[in-house]
Each structure stands twice: as C-alpha cells, then as structure tokens.
Amino acid sequence: MSKLKRPTSPLSDGSVPHKRHRSDSGVPYIKISSFENAAAVDKVPPLKKLQDLMSRSWDNSTSGPGLAVVYWMRMADLRIEDNRALARASSMAQKENIPLIAMYAISPQDYEAHDRSARRIDFMLRNLVVLKEKFNALHIPFYVFNHRPRKTLPQAVVALLESWRVTNIFANLEYEVDELRRDIRVWELGKQKGIRSVFLHDRVIVDPGVCKTKQDKPYTANCQVYSPWLKTWTESLNKNLVWLEAAPAPHPNDISVRGSTTFGDLFRSDIPDFVNGFECCDAITMRQFWPAGTEHARQILDRFFTTKAKSTQLGNVSPLAEGAESSVGGSRIIKYGDDRDKADIDSTSRISPYLASGVISAREIVRKTMDFLKIKKVEASRGNGVGIWVQELAWRDFYNHVLTSFPRVSMGRPFQEKFADVKWETNEIHLQAWKVGKTGVPIVDAAMRQLNTMGWMHNRCRMITAMYLTKDLMLDWRLGEKYFMENLIDGDLASNNGGWQWSASTGTDPQPYFRIFNPYAQSEKADPTGNYIRHYVPELAGLKGKGLRFSMNSSTTLSYYGQPDGPIGSSSNSGSLNDFKFKSSLYIPQRGGTPHAPDPTSSDTTLKEISDLSNMDVDWHGRDETIAESTCLVLDTNILLRYLEVIEQFTEDLEKCSLSPLVTIVIPGIVVQELDYQKKGRNENLAWFSRTASTWILKKLKEHKTVRGQSYGETCQRSGKWTIRDMGESNDSLIVDCALYFKRKQGQRVFVVSEDKNLSSMALFNDLAAINPNAKWSSRELAAQIFGHGCPVLRNFRGYQPSYRNSKVKKALDDELGPQPPAQVTDSDDTMEVDDDYTSNIEESEPPPSHILDSTHLQIIQHFTILLLVLVERVASHMFKQVEQKRSGSAASIHAPESGPPPKTAADCVEYLIDFRSGKFPRSAPPDSLGLIQAGGARLRDFLTKPYQRGARRGQDWTRADWVYCLTVLETLGDVWEESSIRISLHTLAPHLDGDFRKKMRPTGI
C-alpha cells in the first residue's frame, strides 16, 4: 500500500472534512423513508425473505463444482480466523479439490448511503492489506475491485463468478436492508446461472430470531426491554455452547494456483490507497491509535484482561501504548463494574473498532472471558466486571436483532412510530457548535473533541452527547446519528442507531420522562477528576471543581466558546422551547387518544371561588375589638403582577408578628377580573404571573386573616353593585370606588396601592392616600409608608430582596403597565437605623434568590402548594374535618378511623398522593402514568421543597432536565387525580420558563 494521499486538512473551526457533504446549507440531509415503505419492509423483513430463498432446495449439481469456490468478504468480517463463511468455503474447496478465491467489493455508493466515515474506510483498507498478506501466505488469491453504481453490484458479482466458472459462493450476512436486498438479488441471479449462494450468520453471537418470548415472538417486539432479552440470550447460549466454537482456519491452496491462467492474475490485485470521496486527512494519526490486524486486536484485548486502568492512558494515545501496570486481579475487566463510566482513565477495552469491522470475532471475545474466569459457561451477570462487560457484547447482539426484526430502523424511521412526528428544533448554529465541541458545556465539548480527534468516544460520553443534542437542544436524533457515523472508526449502523434512539427515547424501552441526562451531574460521574475535560478542552485546564464543570459562564472562556449568554440553548441546562410541555404532550400517553395541550382560554374555578368567598358574610371587624383604627390597602392589578413577592412577604410579616388585625388588604372585584383576563392568554408572558396572583388571592381569602375581596354590595355606585357600572365608569374608577366605600362606609384609613399615575391622581383627587412602589420596594418600605418611617415595628418586616424577570416578561410588563419607577434614594436616619437593627427582632431567614431560576422555583413551590392542598383536601377531606372538629371541640364518631395530620406543604401533598400502598389512585389511571408517578414522585417531592431544607435545592441548582422531569411528573399527577388547574398552570408556565433558562448563570458566592 503506497503512501496515503492527504488532500484535505482540518477546518478553521476544528472539524475535519472527512467526506463530502450532500448539503451545503441548512440542516444536513437526512434519509428518512416514508411510513408506508418502512411498514412494507417490516411486514416482510429482507432477512426472512433471504432465508426463505435459501431454504428452498435446488440442485446445481449439473453445473458441477466449478473451477473454484469463492468467499465474498464483507466490511464487518475482516479476518481469517473464526470466520464461518470463509471456513465453509474452504471446506468445500478442499472437498472438491479446487482452489479457494477470496473476493472483496469496494462500493463507495454503499458507504455514502450509510454515512460511513473516512476513518472507517481507511481502517478497512489497512486491514485489507494485512489480509492480503495472510491470504498470499496461504496461496489464496484475494481479489479486490471497485464498483459503481451500487445497484448493479449483484450483476457484476455474478458476471465475475461466471467468468471464473464458479458455481458456489459463500458470504457472511450483513443485516442492513440495502445489503440484504443485494444478497437476495445475487441469490436470484446466481440461481439463473447455476450458481449457489450461501449466506451465513457470523456477525452476532446468538443468531437473530433465537431469543423469543413464551409466545414465540421476538423479545424486541412490543417495546420489550433489554433485561428479559438478556436473560434469554444467556440461557440460550449456555444451553448451546457449540455456538461459541471457533470456525476452522482456511486450508491453503495448492501452490499451483499461482500459475493458473484463470486465477494467477488475481494475486496481483492491488489494494487502493484510498477511496474517492472518503480520503482520510488524519490517516497517520488513525494508524497510531488503531493499528490494523487481528494480532493487534488480540493484544489490545489481552491488555484489558491483564493491566490496570491508568489516567495517563486516556486521550489521544494508542490502546497499546506502554505504561499500564500489569495486574490480573486488579485488571480493567475486573474493575469494569466500578470504572466503566469513567472517561478520565482508560477503563474500557477499546476493542470496538476491531469488533465493528470484524477484525476479531465476538465469539472469540466471549470464549476469552470464559477462559479468564476458568468456567465453562457464559457469565453475563451484574455481579462482577466480566459479566457486566459481556453484557456490553450482548447489547451489540440486541441491536442487530432489532435491526433484523424491525428493518425500518435502518431506513431513518424511529422504532416507536408514534414518535415519528415529534417536532424537533431546526438550528444549524446549535448543531455546528455541538459538532465541533463549542456548546459551552465542558463534558459535551470534551467528548465531541475526542470524537473529532480519535474517531472514537467513551461509551458514557456517547450517551451524554446524544442526550444533550436530543433532550437539551431538541435537535433530531438522526442528525447526531449521521454525524457519529461520519466520524466514528467503529461506526456500526445497528449499534449506533440503537444507541441514538435509546437516548432520544424513540427506540426500544422508551422512557422519555426520566431518561434525561443532566450534563453537569454526568460530568462528575464520567470525569470525577476533571482530567478528561482538561485534556480535550485545554482552555479550561486551569479550572477546578465546579468552576471546571460550569466554566462556560467564566469570562476567561466566553471568548473561546463564542457563547456570550452561556451554553447554547439556555443557561445552565439548555433545552428547547417549552421542554416539559413537549415531553408531556408528545411522550406521555394522554387519556382519550390524541395528545393535546390544554386550551389556554379554558376557564377554571378560581374566579368563581374568589367571588363566592368575597361575598360570604364574614365579620372582619370582629377580629379584634381593641383596634382603634385599622388600615385598608386597596391593590391595583399592576401591584399583583409586578410586586406579588412584596405583598406576599408583607402579609407573612404582618401575620408572624400578630399585626394582621392592623391592616386589611382588599382586592377589588375588577382587579380579579383583570387578572382572569390576563391569565387566559392575552399575553403569554404575563399569564403565569396572573395565575399565581389569582391562586394566592384565593388561598388568602380562605384563611380569613389579612386579605379579603370586594363583595358585590361593597360599592358607592348608585346601582348598589360594583358589577353594574355608572355611566362612564372606567376600571380605574371602580378601584377608586372600592377604596371610597371602605373609607366612607367602614371608616377605615385607606391607601390605594398602584404604580399607575392616573389612578393615583384619581385617588388623591378623592381624598384617598396613594402608595406608589418603586424598583426597590420592599415589605419594610410598605410598612414604613403605613406606620411611619420611625416606627419600631418596622424591625419585623423584611427589607428589599431582588426580583428577577426575564427580558420577555420585563417587556410585557412595561408594555402592559408602563416602565417600572426607579428606586428611590432616601437619607432618612430613622430608616437607616431600622436597617442596622433589622435582624434583631425577626428570625434569621434563608438567603434571598440570587438567580431568576431561584425566584421562579419559589413561585412554583408557592403556587402549586396551594393547588396540591386543594387537591388533597378534595380526595382526603376526612383529615381536614378531624382537625376542624378538634379545633372546634365537637365530637367525632368513635368509629371514624384516626388519620394523621393533613399535609401542610407541597412536599407533604406529593408524599400523600404518591402513596401506592394506600390504593387511593383512581381506577381509570393509565399504567404509564402510574409508572411515571411511582418513579418520579420522590424527586418531585424534593423539587417542591423550599430551598435550605433537607433534600431541597435552589432553582438554579436543579438541572434543566430535572425541571422538565419534575414538572412532567407533576402534570401527570394532576391528570391522574383530574385536577385540571395543575395542567393549566403548567401550560401558562411553559413560555415563561423558556425565557428564564436563557438567563446566564453568574457566580453568586451563595
């Protein structure tokens, strides 16, 4: 083989142009068969059709044995040892006393159709050179030819056999649809010419179709999981150990064949330096990493069995590099169960390129594990490193079995056809950043750079990068599958496709709701020392700890990553628009058939409940007869939309220090209607805030403490009802009317709280005091405006805490309410004194939110606590009744079952609702939904626990995947219990979350 041509060089962005692209713009071309074509192929799988043809007996004895027997070598059986088709061909040649001819067809269009990498083709050519030498030593001609177009390859092969007067050809099966169709055509054409074609199973350890259920169906059917299939695979193999026996080595030809006029020239067949269109620009590097030949494969395997893992062996070094410490008891295969997920050491065998190309047989590898353990059965349990490693070999069989039973997966179709219409994102910038390792997520970038430099990637990192592309960036899994095939030296359609579909949750055993990897948590698992990231992302070599794993927000690396807003897609855990909505709507089965999102205009019962509670006959002023004067705060809608956190803190502070009788917060009826109008989708960026405000109002009204609503009759309108307006009355007029009622009829001191200048002016004109908030408004500032700045009671109220809004929400608030007034600067000594003594009279509280995700997380906890308490009260009313009976002193039935205290927090509610032992779940609950709730209930409980409590975390500390998963579980829980308010709330939350996750992280010191 002459010196390799190197016509290309790495691109400026770090990627390598290993082959020509079919598309120069837009999203790269993906081959996707139509549903009808794929279904037709599935109905009559090509493998079954070929096997049926070969099962038909026909006599070609009239053609005689021919002048030779041909072994047709394929891309996945590049070896002489333990090769079934080669052994059968050699045996027949010996029996008939005729020479054996080996043949190999280079078909560039097949490589292009399957996205073969230039590295894989280069590895193939280098192994062909080694094989030619071996065949030559056995006096077996090895004829290698190049053929285009691929559709006429069967005719070319049969014509070649005719010219050699061959009547028998043997080959090992390839399981892809195109290759099986090719072999069917060869068989049919050969039969017409009196040529018998024999195709044998050799790629897998257990032949496809062997592992079946008790119903005699493939285990891969009906979305069966890997575990029961593995059990059958292991049992079948141990009952038939003959399947593992090595195929005999080929016999040498008589040396006289070299002088044959028919076959002598075949010895001069040359192996090309490269295949046009698949020139490998880093061929020299690939030679160093992956030397050709079965002998090298065996050496690599031996080292896996006899040497310890070493960190210096990671990265761009050959698996045969010196320096690994010899050890059998502490070898990598022994420690495989503990170390297999670690990419920062050479914990794996790195035998995959040789296995994918058939340079070593899978049977030989399994036999070696048996010899190593000195046992006479296959060990595939999870109890030891050897068994776990054998399971990895079994995965290879599993995906080939899937491919033969469901050939549509090799046609661009998902295994789960119900996910064929998933709406993936289209973002070429994100795709290219992922390809070249510049996403801003260190573990993803390190893994992609390993692929781009080595043509290989650690298995755990393959899952991490695949999950990131499909679950975070929401890009089509076929784009990732294609890029891997175009760059991997061990690219195998069955395993690569199976792995990508598993990661995208479109394949066998789909679990989209909780098969979502957090790249940052996975970084700690796959790279505990950080050496893997430092090696492949040298820009981060000086960082340690979380700074290394979250370094994309570091100013020292932003220029490199080119992501000024942090990782592509979002902040810490990038994802698609409305991730959890996507997951729940497209992945989780919905009752009633077709998945659908909730109608944002559908009404809930909140408005009616607020109205009913507001019009109840409640004696508010009987709370404390000793209060000489109470203050009434009448809130405008803009206060509840922009400053709800301040109002919440103020009411909490009032109630904690028993000052709630001093102040009553009144919600005008028109404000409730305006909130209802907003939450029904007038502006999706405000709907979430409107809904949380309405839910909070409902909660406080039920408590009968600090907040009350305006009843229909609490008005100064001539009609006697505020709902019947006087001529020319505006919404602002109705708010002033509400305030005037409490001032004139109730004799209370009244403040209209609004940032609307027109409403404030109208209030002042009617002799009403007005409170206008500003950007740094706080519970204490509001208390100061009521009680006076020098009042000692202010020590019981919290100071300013930052409020976080994403840019879309800020714009929506400004468009709807006007710009937020700037913070006011005061030189008041009294105020400063209160600030200094603030912590003396109140309990030490948790640190305030330091990121928008923290703030949104708290909003979610508070909002859904209310909804979940309503749900639990509905399904377990007896608990609340017992508490009420004890409080009132009324006797409960002696026969009534004693129950524990009712839940008080969202976490308590989740704990109660997911208690499967109680059998509380509705009988109509779908099994899939119950499975999701059972699997994710504990995580949802922790997610809905306020930060700084056991098991809890801040919003920014939960990954995007965790948010998606937990909110999906919450949505499913609401659906199972038929609490529509939960689903509706999640629907309004979705667009708000998308903007929050685009807010980049920054160090907080908290």
VENGIWO-V303491 format. One record per backbone hydrogen bond with DSSP energy under -0.5 kcal/mol. CO is the residue of the C=O (numbers start at 0). NH is the residue of the N-H. If there is no record, write none. Layout:
# VENGIWO-V303491
CO_NH ; CO_NH
This chain:
# VENGIWO-V303491
10_13 ; 14_10 ; 15_17 ; 29_31 ; 33_37 ; 34_38 ; 35_39 ; 36_40 ; 37_41 ; 38_42 ; 39_43 ; 41_44 ; 44_48 ; 45_49 ; 46_50 ; 47_51 ; 48_52 ; 49_53 ; 50_54 ; 51_55 ; 52_55 ; 54_56 ; 57_59 ; 59_62 ; 60_63 ; 64_166 ; 66_98 ; 67_166 ; 67_167 ; 68_100 ; 69_71 ; 69_169 ; 70_72 ; 70_102 ; 71_171 ; 72_104 ; 73_76 ; 76_78 ; 79_82 ; 81_83 ; 82_86 ; 83_87 ; 84_88 ; 85_89 ; 86_90 ; 87_91 ; 88_92 ; 89_93 ; 90_94 ; 91_95 ; 92_96 ; 92_97 ; 98_68 ; 100_70 ; 101_142 ; 102_72 ; 103_105 ; 103_144 ; 104_106 ; 105_107 ; 105_146 ; 106_109 ; 106_110 ; 107_111 ; 108_112 ; 109_113 ; 110_115 ; 111_114 ; 116_120 ; 117_121 ; 118_122 ; 119_123 ; 120_124 ; 121_125 ; 122_126 ; 123_127 ; 124_128 ; 125_129 ; 126_130 ; 127_131 ; 128_132 ; 129_133 ; 130_134 ; 131_135 ; 132_136 ; 133_137 ; 134_137 ; 134_139 ; 135_138 ; 137_252 ; 138_140 ; 140_101 ; 140_142 ; 141_143 ; 142_103 ; 144_105 ; 148_151 ; 149_152 ; 151_155 ; 152_156 ; 153_157 ; 154_158 ; 155_159 ; 156_160 ; 157_161 ; 158_162 ; 159_163 ; 160_164 ; 160_165 ; 161_164 ; 164_66 ; 166_195 ; 167_69 ; 168_197 ; 169_71 ; 170_199 ; 175_179 ; 176_180 ; 177_181 ; 178_182 ; 179_183 ; 180_184 ; 181_185 ; 182_186 ; 183_187 ; 184_188 ; 185_189 ; 186_190 ; 187_191 ; 188_192 ; 189_192 ; 189_194 ; 190_193 ; 193_195 ; 194_196 ; 195_168 ; 197_170 ; 199_172 ; 206_209 ; 209_211 ; 210_218 ; 212_215 ; 216_212 ; 217_220 ; 219_222 ; 220_223 ; 224_228 ; 225_229 ; 226_230 ; 227_231 ; 228_232 ; 229_233 ; 230_234 ; 231_235 ; 232_236 ; 233_237 ; 234_238 ; 235_239 ; 239_242 ; 240_243 ; 241_244 ; 246_81 ; 253_256 ; 254_257 ; 255_258 ; 256_259 ; 259_263 ; 262_265 ; 262_266 ; 263_266 ; 264_267 ; 265_268 ; 269_271 ; 273_275 ; 274_277 ; 276_19 ; 278_280 ; 279_282 ; 281_285 ; 282_286 ; 283_287 ; 284_288 ; 285_289 ; 288_318 ; 292_296 ; 293_297 ; 294_298 ; 295_299 ; 296_300 ; 297_301 ; 298_302 ; 299_303 ; 300_304 ; 301_305 ; 302_306 ; 303_332 ; 305_326 ; 306_331 ; 309_312 ; 309_345 ; 310_313 ; 314_316 ; 317_320 ; 324_307 ; 327_330 ; 330_334 ; 332_335 ; 333_384 ; 334_337 ; 334_338 ; 335_339 ; 338_341 ; 340_342 ; 341_346 ; 344_346 ; 350_353 ; 350_354 ; 351_355 ; 352_356 ; 353_358 ; 353_359 ; 354_357 ; 356_77 ; 360_364 ; 361_365 ; 362_366 ; 363_367 ; 364_368 ; 365_369 ; 366_370 ; 367_371 ; 368_372 ; 369_373 ; 369_374 ; 377_379 ; 383_387 ; 384_388 ; 385_389 ; 386_390 ; 387_391 ; 388_391 ; 388_392 ; 389_393 ; 390_394 ; 391_395 ; 392_396 ; 393_397 ; 394_398 ; 395_399 ; 396_400 ; 397_401 ; 398_402 ; 399_403 ; 400_404 ; 401_405 ; 405_408 ; 406_409 ; 407_410 ; 407_412 ; 408_411 ; 410_32 ; 414_416 ; 415_418 ; 416_419 ; 418_421 ; 421_423 ; 424_426 ; 424_475 ; 426_430 ; 427_431 ; 428_432 ; 429_433 ; 430_434 ; 431_435 ; 432_436 ; 432_437 ; 433_436 ; 438_567 ; 439_441 ; 440_443 ; 440_444 ; 441_445 ; 442_446 ; 443_447 ; 444_448 ; 445_449 ; 446_450 ; 447_451 ; 448_452 ; 449_453 ; 449_454 ; 449_455 ; 450_454 ; 454_488 ; 454_489 ; 457_461 ; 458_462 ; 459_463 ; 460_464 ; 461_465 ; 462_466 ; 463_467 ; 464_468 ; 465_469 ; 466_470 ; 466_471 ; 467_471 ; 467_472 ; 468_474 ; 473_424 ; 475_478 ; 475_479 ; 476_480 ; 477_481 ; 478_482 ; 479_483 ; 480_484 ; 481_485 ; 482_486 ; 483_486 ; 483_487 ; 484_116 ; 485_117 ; 487_490 ; 491_495 ; 492_496 ; 493_497 ; 494_498 ; 495_499 ; 496_500 ; 497_501 ; 498_502 ; 499_503 ; 500_504 ; 500_505 ; 500_506 ; 501_504 ; 505_415 ; 506_509 ; 510_513 ; 510_514 ; 513_515 ; 516_518 ; 517_521 ; 518_522 ; 519_523 ; 520_524 ; 521_525 ; 522_526 ; 525_342 ; 525_343 ; 526_529 ; 529_533 ; 530_534 ; 531_535 ; 532_536 ; 536_539 ; 537_540 ; 539_542 ; 543_546 ; 543_547 ; 544_547 ; 544_548 ; 545_549 ; 547_550 ; 549_552 ; 550_553 ; 553_556 ; 553_557 ; 554_558 ; 556_560 ; 557_561 ; 557_562 ; 561_563 ; 562_565 ; 566_569 ; 575_578 ; 577_581 ; 578_582 ; 579_583 ; 580_584 ; 581_585 ; 581_586 ; 582_586 ; 582_587 ; 586_588 ; 589_592 ; 591_593 ; 592_589 ; 597_599 ; 598_601 ; 604_608 ; 605_609 ; 606_610 ; 607_611 ; 608_612 ; 609_613 ; 610_614 ; 612_615 ; 615_617 ; 617_619 ; 618_621 ; 619_622 ; 623_626 ; 625_627 ; 629_748 ; 630_663 ; 631_633 ; 631_750 ; 632_634 ; 632_665 ; 633_752 ; 634_667 ; 635_638 ; 635_639 ; 636_640 ; 637_641 ; 638_642 ; 642_646 ; 643_647 ; 644_648 ; 645_649 ; 646_650 ; 647_651 ; 648_652 ; 649_653 ; 650_654 ; 651_655 ; 652_656 ; 653_658 ; 653_659 ; 654_657 ; 658_661 ; 658_662 ; 659_662 ; 661_630 ; 663_632 ; 663_665 ; 664_707 ; 665_634 ; 665_667 ; 666_709 ; 667_671 ; 668_672 ; 669_673 ; 670_674 ; 671_675 ; 672_676 ; 673_677 ; 674_678 ; 675_679 ; 676_681 ; 677_680 ; 677_682 ; 682_685 ; 682_686 ; 683_687 ; 685_689 ; 686_690 ; 687_691 ; 688_692 ; 689_693 ; 690_694 ; 691_695 ; 692_696 ; 693_697 ; 694_698 ; 695_699 ; 696_700 ; 697_701 ; 698_702 ; 699_703 ; 699_704 ; 700_703 ; 705_664 ; 707_666 ; 708_710 ; 710_713 ; 711_721 ; 712_714 ; 716_719 ; 720_723 ; 722_724 ; 725_728 ; 729_733 ; 730_734 ; 731_735 ; 732_736 ; 733_737 ; 734_738 ; 735_739 ; 736_740 ; 737_741 ; 738_742 ; 739_743 ; 740_744 ; 740_745 ; 741_747 ; 747_749 ; 748_631 ; 749_768 ; 750_633 ; 750_752 ; 751_753 ; 751_770 ; 752_635 ; 754_756 ; 755_759 ; 756_760 ; 757_761 ; 758_762 ; 759_763 ; 760_764 ; 761_765 ; 762_765 ; 762_767 ; 763_766 ; 768_751 ; 769_771 ; 770_753 ; 770_772 ; 773_776 ; 777_781 ; 778_782 ; 779_783 ; 780_784 ; 781_785 ; 782_786 ; 783_787 ; 787_790 ; 790_793 ; 791_794 ; 792_795 ; 793_796 ; 797_779 ; 805_809 ; 806_810 ; 807_811 ; 808_812 ; 809_813 ; 810_814 ; 811_815 ; 812_816 ; 812_817 ; 813_817 ; 820_774 ; 823_825 ; 827_831 ; 828_832 ; 829_833 ; 830_834 ; 831_835 ; 832_836 ; 834_837 ; 836_839 ; 837_840 ; 850_853 ; 850_854 ; 851_855 ; 852_856 ; 853_857 ; 854_858 ; 855_859 ; 856_860 ; 857_861 ; 858_862 ; 859_863 ; 860_864 ; 861_865 ; 862_866 ; 863_867 ; 864_868 ; 865_869 ; 866_870 ; 867_871 ; 868_872 ; 869_873 ; 870_874 ; 871_875 ; 875_878 ; 875_879 ; 876_880 ; 877_881 ; 878_882 ; 879_883 ; 880_884 ; 881_885 ; 882_886 ; 883_887 ; 884_888 ; 884_889 ; 892_895 ; 904_908 ; 905_909 ; 906_910 ; 907_911 ; 908_912 ; 909_913 ; 911_914 ; 913_915 ; 914_917 ; 914_919 ; 915_918 ; 921_924 ; 925_929 ; 926_930 ; 927_931 ; 928_932 ; 929_933 ; 930_934 ; 931_935 ; 932_936 ; 935_939 ; 936_940 ; 937_941 ; 938_942 ; 939_943 ; 941_944 ; 945_948 ; 948_951 ; 953_956 ; 953_957 ; 954_957 ; 958_962 ; 959_963 ; 960_964 ; 961_965 ; 962_966 ; 963_967 ; 964_968 ; 965_969 ; 966_970 ; 967_971 ; 968_972 ; 969_973 ; 970_974 ; 971_975 ; 972_976 ; 973_978 ; 974_977 ; 977_979 ; 978_981 ; 978_982 ; 979_983 ; 980_984 ; 981_985 ; 982_986 ; 983_987 ; 984_988 ; 985_989 ; 986_990 ; 987_687 ; 987_991 ; 988_992 ; 989_993 ; 990_994 ; 991_995 ; 992_996 ; 994_997 ; 995_998 ; 996_570 ; 997_999
